[in-house]
Amino acid sequence: MEALQAVKDMFPRMSNSELMAPMDSIQVSTEKLRQLLSEEGVREEVIQESEQIMRNEFAPLQSQLLLLKQKQWLLIDTLRQLE
């Protein structure tokens, strides 16, 4: 029991608000990309296309993050039931 308590103390509980924090609030800024391309004299159409490519590349990563967050919720819920 002491070993279990020691391990439990190593991983403090997260508050429910932290656990349930919405993941859909993730924002990806393209402002630095836009500024750099603009300073290099790149046309606005190309800048917009670059920004869209960046957003499209990020979308699958955001989906993976949401899935991992859901798995984390399930794991933490299971661990709480074991306490």
C-alpha positions in Angstrom: 0.0 0.0 0.0 2.9 2.4 0.8 4.3 1.8 -2.7 0.9 2.6 -4.3 0.6 5.7 -2.2 4.1 6.8 -3.2 3.3 6.4 -6.9 0.0 8.2 -6.5 1.7 11.1 -4.8 4.1 11.3 -7.8 1.2 12.1 -10.1 -1.0 14.8 -8.5 -4.6 14.9 -9.6 -5.7 17.3 -12.2 -8.8 19.3 -11.5 -11.9 18.6 -13.5 -11.7 21.9 -15.2 -8.2 21.1 -16.5 -9.4 17.7 -17.7 -12.4 19.0 -19.4 -10.7 22.1 -20.9 -12.0 22.3 -24.5 -9.5 21.3 -27.1 -11.3 23.1 -29.9 -9.7 26.4 -28.7 -6.5 25.5 -30.4 -5.5 28.2 -32.8 -2.7 28.2 -35.4 -1.4 31.6 -36.3 -0.1 32.2 -39.8 0.9 35.8 -39.0 4.7 35.1 -38.8 4.5 33.2 -42.1 2.5 36.0 -43.7 4.9 38.6 -42.5 8.0 36.8 -43.7 6.5 36.0 -47.1 5.3 39.6 -47.4 8.8 41.0 -46.5 10.2 38.7 -49.2 7.9 40.3 -51.8 5.6 37.2 -52.3 2.3 37.9 -53.9 -0.8 38.0 -51.7 -2.4 35.0 -53.6 0.7 32.9 -52.8 0.7 34.0 -49.2 -3.0 32.9 -48.9 -2.3 29.6 -50.5 0.6 29.0 -48.1 -1.6 29.8 -45.1 -4.2 27.4 -46.4 -1.6 24.6 -46.9 -0.4 25.2 -43.3 -3.9 25.0 -41.9 -4.6 21.8 -43.9 -1.4 20.2 -42.6 -2.4 21.1 -39.0 -5.9 19.7 -39.2 -5.0 16.0 -38.8 -2.7 16.9 -35.9 -5.6 18.7 -34.2 -7.7 15.6 -34.7 -5.0 13.4 -33.2 -4.8 15.7 -30.2 -8.5 15.5 -29.6 -8.4 11.7 -29.8 -5.5 11.6 -27.3 -7.4 14.0 -25.0 -10.4 11.6 -25.0 -8.1 8.7 -24.3 -6.6 10.7 -21.4 -10.1 11.3 -20.0 -10.9 7.6 -20.1 -7.6 6.6 -18.5 -8.0 9.2 -15.7 -11.6 8.2 -15.1 -10.5 4.5 -14.9 -7.7 5.4 -12.5 -10.1 7.4 -10.3 -12.4 4.3 -10.1 -9.5 2.2 -8.9 -8.8 4.5 -6.0 
